[in-house]
Structure formats: C-alpha cells, structure tokens
Amino acid sequence: MKELNLKGKSFLKLLDFSPEEIEGLLDLAAELKEKKKNGVPHKACEGKNIALVFEKSSTRTRCAFEVAGFDLGMHPVYLDPTGSQLGKKESIADTARVLGRMFDGIEYRGFGQEIVEELAHFAGVPVWNGLTNEFHPTQILADFLTIRENFGSLNGKKLVYMGDARYNMGNSLMIGCAKMGMHFVACAPKKYFPNSDLRETAQRIAAKTGAVLEFIEDPKEAVRGAHVIYTDVWVSMGEPDGVWEERIRELTPYRVTSEIMKCAGEQCRFMHCLPAFHDLKTTVGKQIFDKFGIDCMEVTDEVFESPASIVFDEAENRMHTIKAVMMATLA
C-alpha cells in the first residue's frame, strides 16, 4: 500500500484528491476490511471523539460512520436534525468553531456543498462529507472498492449511470471515473445530464488520466459492453412530491431491466447506492403504486435480486471506506 499523507485534511469532494490518493484510500479500506473479517483489532484512533452532524437522515451513512468509529477506538456523537442549531440559531462558522474545540473530526450530511466547505474552513479539524446536494464522495469510494473487488481494477472499466445525473451521485461518479481513468456514461434525457461547468472540469481531468466521458440518450447504445450499470432514486431527498409524475414519465425509459442488463453483456454488474424502489414493500412504493400503477421505479425487482446485483457488497463497503477516510485523516 502506498504511503498516504492526508493527516489533518478534510474529505469534501473527490476533486480535492489525486488519483494516487484515491487509490491509496481504497488500498487502506481493503486492508481494514481484511482485518475486520479476520477479527484483527485496528484501534488506530483510540481516544478520539467525532461529531456526526445529520441534517438529512440516513441508515447506511450513520451506521457506517458509527461502526467505523467504534472499530477505530473512537467515540462518535450523533446529532440529528433537531440536535444542532447549525445555521438556525448559530451560524455555520460559529458551530464549526465550537465543535472543532470539542471533537477531533466532524461528519456532515445535509444540504448545500457550501455548508460542508464552510464547516471545514472554520473547524480546525478534519471534516468529512457524508452527502450534500452536489457531492457524495464517501459513497463513490465504496462503489470503487466494490468494482475493484469484482473486476480487479478501475482503469478502463465502463460505468453507465442511468437516470437523473444532475445531482450528487451523477456528479460524483463522473468526477470519480474521470480521476481514475474509467469510462463513464451518463444515460438520460439531456435535461438530466450534469451541468456543463462540471462536465468541462471532468473532461479536463479525463484528458490527463485517459478516462472517457460520454452523455448518451439511448439506453441500449449507452450500456453496450458496460461493466457496471448504476442507478439511484428518481426523486432526491427534499424535492417536492409534485416532481414524481414528471420523473416517472421522463425516466421510465431509463429503468434498469433484465433486457438492459442483457444488452450490456454477461460481465455487467448492477449497483445502487440505496434505498431502492424495486418493489412494493415500502410506504413510498405503495403510495407510488396507488397513484401511478407501477410496481417499481428505477430498477426492477428481477434485476435488484439477480446474481448480477452487488448492491449489498457496495453497502457494506461504505463502512470500510469511511473507516479508511477517518483513519487516514486522523491517525
């Protein structure tokens, strides 16, 4: 494993890291995963305290940070949306300076990227982005570790993102693939492509790494030869209910089906950052069925439950990669 020199650095977006640093974090995550599987203690951060600030709730992100923190010997303190006055009664800068005096590191999951950037500017300790509207870098590390486990390497692997690519997942996968020399395809109607400024930034990175970035509207053309087809929910947290009808109408042609997987080829794996609307076993799924008469949205249950689906390996790897980020920036 290459020597990582990230102590004291915040983890806010993949744009801030070199391909070598990203690869180093993945190597560290793989090492820590092996130790976890073999019951080898790795309390590299014993005695440290971390704050987990959640303005948006999450199952995987909270569990991953808490378990990773405990495994490293740290004490995590969870602050839910009612547990802090961030930006309400207390400014972001003031909150950052208070938490930075009490904690060795701060995780933030919430809204605009500018919030986590401001936290990092004023905290004086590493800040980790657990999700913002624009970026989700810890998820991408988990995705890339999972791809490495299945295909051996990242360079040259083709990842097709199906659906709304304008927000954190589409943005982060595009940047991550550009950094790591991969072949990224956003497959959606043009209005759902990442914004032009970020695409230009990604293309400049790709020119240096040999990555290929494409933006294709035809699903069958887009997925041909793909190693991974990736999708996410069609309506993001915080968006109004009124957008469901529009998204279902415009994105149903981009649903991941068995036919789409066959078009890609037998080598293709299915990935999703979860939660997924693939059946009627959720309250929202039942509501959507009652209103629109569909029993799934971005992916069919057949694909989600198929041998090609590696979504739960991917979910587990959130913990291992988050552990690597915290250890690299604190230890």
C-alpha positions in Angstrom: 0.0 0.0 0.0 1.3 3.5 -0.9 2.0 5.8 1.9 -0.9 8.3 2.5 -0.2 11.8 3.7 -3.7 13.0 4.5 -3.5 13.7 8.2 -5.5 16.9 9.1 -7.1 17.1 5.6 -10.9 17.3 5.1 -12.7 14.9 2.8 -15.3 17.1 1.0 -15.2 16.1 -2.7 -13.1 13.9 -5.0 -12.0 16.9 -6.9 -9.7 17.7 -4.0 -7.8 14.4 -4.3 -5.3 13.0 -6.8 -5.9 9.6 -8.4 -3.0 8.2 -6.3 -4.6 9.5 -3.1 -8.0 7.9 -4.0 -6.2 4.6 -4.9 -4.4 4.8 -1.5 -7.7 5.2 0.3 -9.1 2.2 -1.5 -6.0 0.2 -0.6 -6.3 1.2 3.0 -10.0 0.3 3.0 -9.2 -3.2 1.6 -6.6 -3.7 4.3 -9.0 -2.6 7.1 -11.8 -4.8 5.6 -9.5 -7.8 5.8 -8.6 -7.0 9.4 -12.3 -6.7 10.2 -13.1 -10.0 8.6 -10.3 -11.8 10.4 -11.1 -10.2 13.8 -7.9 -8.3 14.0 -8.2 -5.2 16.2 -7.3 -1.8 14.5 -8.0 0.9 17.0 -5.7 3.4 15.3 -7.7 6.4 16.6 -8.3 5.3 20.2 -9.3 8.2 22.5 -10.6 10.5 19.7 -14.1 11.9 19.6 -16.1 12.6 16.4 -19.3 14.5 15.8 -21.8 13.2 13.2 -24.0 16.1 12.1 -27.0 14.9 10.2 -29.4 17.4 8.7 -30.7 14.6 6.4 -31.2 11.2 8.0 -29.6 8.0 6.7 -29.4 4.4 7.5 -26.1 3.4 5.8 -24.2 6.6 6.3 -24.9 6.8 10.1 -24.3 3.1 10.7 -21.1 3.2 8.6 -19.6 6.2 10.5 -20.7 4.9 13.9 -19.4 1.3 13.4 -16.2 2.5 11.7 -15.6 5.0 14.5 -16.0 2.3 17.2 -13.8 -0.1 15.3 -11.1 2.6 15.3 -11.5 3.1 19.0 -13.3 6.5 18.8 -16.4 7.8 20.5 -19.0 9.0 17.9 -21.7 11.6 18.9 -24.7 11.7 16.7 -26.5 15.0 16.2 -29.8 14.5 14.3 -31.7 17.4 12.6 -33.0 18.6 15.9 -29.7 18.1 17.7 -27.9 21.2 16.5 -28.6 24.8 15.7 -26.5 24.8 12.6 -27.4 27.8 10.5 -30.5 28.5 12.6 -29.7 30.0 16.0 -26.0 29.7 15.4 -24.0 30.4 12.3 -22.2 27.6 10.5 -18.9 29.3 11.3 -19.7 29.6 15.0 -20.9 26.0 15.1 -17.8 24.8 13.4 -15.5 26.6 15.8 -17.4 25.2 18.8 -17.4 21.6 17.5 -13.8 21.9 16.5 -12.8 22.6 20.1 -14.6 19.5 21.4 -14.1 16.9 18.6 -11.2 15.6 16.6 -13.3 15.2 13.4 -16.7 16.2 12.1 -19.0 14.4 9.6 -21.7 16.5 7.9 -24.7 15.1 5.9 -27.1 17.7 4.6 -27.8 20.3 2.0 -25.5 22.6 0.0 -21.9 21.9 -0.6 -21.1 25.4 0.7 -22.1 24.3 4.2 -19.6 21.5 4.5 -16.9 23.7 2.9 -17.6 26.4 5.5 -17.5 23.9 8.3 -14.1 22.7 7.1 -12.8 26.2 6.8 -13.6 27.2 10.4 -13.5 23.9 12.3 -9.7 23.4 12.6 -10.2 19.6 12.4 -10.9 17.3 9.5 -14.5 17.5 8.2 -16.0 14.6 6.2 -18.8 15.0 3.6 -21.5 12.3 4.3 -23.6 13.8 1.5 -24.5 17.2 0.1 -26.8 18.2 -2.7 -23.8 18.3 -5.1 -21.4 15.5 -4.0 -21.3 12.2 -2.2 -17.6 11.2 -2.1 -17.7 8.5 0.6 -20.3 6.6 -1.5 -18.0 6.7 -4.5 -15.1 5.2 -2.6 -17.4 2.4 -1.5 -18.5 2.0 -5.2 -15.0 1.9 -6.4 -13.8 -0.6 -3.8 -16.7 -2.9 -4.9 -15.8 -2.5 -8.5 -12.2 -3.4 -7.7 -13.3 -6.5 -5.8 -15.3 -7.7 -8.8 -13.1 -6.7 -11.7 -9.6 -6.4 -10.2 -9.0 -2.7 -11.2 -10.7 0.5 -12.1 -8.8 1.8 -15.1 -10.8 1.3 -18.3 -13.9 -0.1 -16.7 -17.1 1.2 -18.1 -19.7 2.5 -15.7 -23.1 3.7 -17.0 -25.2 5.9 -14.8 -28.9 5.6 -15.7 -31.4 8.3 -14.7 -31.1 11.7 -13.1 -27.4 12.6 -13.3 -27.7 16.3 -12.2 -27.1 15.8 -8.5 -24.7 14.3 -6.0 -24.4 10.7 -7.4 -24.2 11.6 -11.1 -21.7 14.4 -10.3 -19.5 12.3 -8.0 -19.4 9.2 -10.2 -18.5 11.4 -13.2 -15.6 13.1 -11.3 -14.5 9.8 -9.7 -14.4 8.0 -13.1 -12.5 10.9 -14.7 -10.0 10.8 -11.9 -9.5 7.0 -12.1 -9.2 6.6 -15.9 -12.6 4.9 -16.3 -15.2 5.1 -19.0 -18.2 7.0 -17.6 -21.6 7.3 -19.4 -24.5 9.4 -18.2 -27.6 7.9 -19.8 -30.7 10.1 -19.6 -32.6 12.8 -21.4 -30.3 15.8 -22.0 -32.0 17.9 -19.3 -30.8 15.3 -16.7 -27.1 15.4 -17.6 -24.6 17.0 -15.1 -24.2 20.8 -15.5 -21.9 22.0 -18.3 -19.3 23.6 -16.0 -18.8 20.4 -14.0 -18.7 18.4 -17.3 -16.0 20.6 -18.6 -14.0 20.2 -15.4 -14.4 16.4 -15.6 -13.3 16.5 -19.3 -10.1 18.4 -18.4 -9.3 15.7 -15.7 -10.1 12.9 -18.2 -7.7 14.4 -20.7 -4.9 13.8 -18.2 -6.0 10.3 -17.0 -7.2 8.7 -20.2 -10.8 8.5 -19.0 -13.7 8.5 -21.4 -16.8 10.6 -20.6 -20.0 10.2 -22.7 -23.5 11.6 -22.4 -26.0 9.4 -24.3 -29.8 9.4 -24.5 -30.3 5.9 -26.0 -30.2 3.3 -23.2 -29.3 0.3 -25.4 -26.4 2.2 -27.0 -25.2 3.5 -23.7 -24.9 0.2 -21.9 -23.2 -1.9 -24.6 -20.2 -3.5 -23.0 -20.7 -1.9 -19.6 -19.0 -3.5 -16.6 -21.4 -1.7 -14.2 -24.9 -0.2 -14.6 -25.6 2.2 -11.8 -28.8 3.9 -10.8 -30.4 5.9 -8.0 -33.8 7.0 -6.9 -35.5 9.4 -9.3 -36.6 12.0 -6.7 -34.0 13.2 -4.2 -34.5 14.0 -0.6 -36.1 17.4 -0.1 -37.6 17.7 -3.5 -41.4 18.3 -3.7 -43.8 15.5 -4.2 -45.0 17.2 -7.4 -42.0 16.1 -9.3 -42.8 12.4 -9.1 -45.2 12.4 -12.1 -42.7 14.2 -14.3 -39.8 11.9 -13.3 -41.8 8.8 -13.8 -42.9 9.9 -17.2 -39.4 11.0 -18.4 -37.2 8.4 -16.7 -39.2 5.2 -17.0 -37.4 4.5 -20.4 -34.2 4.5 -18.3 -35.3 1.9 -15.8 -32.8 -0.9 -15.3 -34.4 -4.0 -16.6 -33.3 -7.5 -17.4 -33.4 -6.5 -21.1 -31.0 -3.6 -20.4 -28.7 -5.9 -18.4 -28.6 -8.4 -21.4 -27.8 -5.6 -23.7 -24.7 -4.8 -21.6 -23.5 -8.4 -21.5 -22.9 -11.2 -19.0 -20.0 -9.3 -17.4 -22.2 -6.5 -16.3 -23.0 -5.9 -12.6 -25.8 -3.8 -11.1 -25.1 -1.2 -8.5 -27.3 1.2 -6.5 -26.4 3.5 -3.5 -29.8 2.6 -1.8 -32.5 2.8 -0.8 -34.1 1.5 -4.0 -37.7 1.4 -5.2 -37.8 -2.1 -6.7 -40.9 -3.5 -5.1 -44.0 -2.6 -3.0 -42.5 -3.3 0.4 -42.1 0.3 1.4 -44.6 3.0 2.3 -43.4 5.2 -0.6 -43.5 2.3 -3.0 -47.1 1.5 -2.1 -48.1 5.2 -2.5 -46.5 5.4 -5.9 -48.3 2.2 -7.0 -51.6 3.5 -5.8 -51.1 6.8 -7.6 -49.3 5.7 -10.8 -49.9 2.0 -11.0 -46.2 1.0 -11.2 -44.6 -1.7 -9.0 -41.0 -0.4 -9.3 -39.2 2.7 -10.4 -35.5 3.0 -11.3 -34.9 -0.8 -11.2 -37.0 -3.9 -11.5 -37.1 -6.4 -8.6 -35.8 -9.1 -11.0 -32.6 -7.1 -11.6 -32.2 -6.0 -8.0 -32.4 -9.6 -6.7 -30.4 -11.1 -9.5 -26.9 -12.6 -9.2 -25.6 -9.6 -11.1 -26.7 -7.3 -8.3 -23.8 -6.3 -5.9 -25.7 -3.6 -4.0 -25.2 -5.2 -0.6 -21.5 -5.7 -1.0 -21.5 -2.0 -2.0 -23.5 -1.0 1.1 -21.1 -2.9 3.4 -18.1 -1.2 1.8 -19.4 2.2 3.0 -18.2 1.2 6.4 -14.7 0.1 5.2 -14.1 3.1 3.0 -15.4 5.6 5.6 -13.1 3.9 8.1 -10.2 4.4 5.7 -11.0 8.1 5.3 -11.2 8.7 9.0 -8.0 6.8 9.8 -6.1 8.5 7.0 -7.1 12.0 8.1 -6.9 11.5 11.9 -4.3 8.8 12.7 
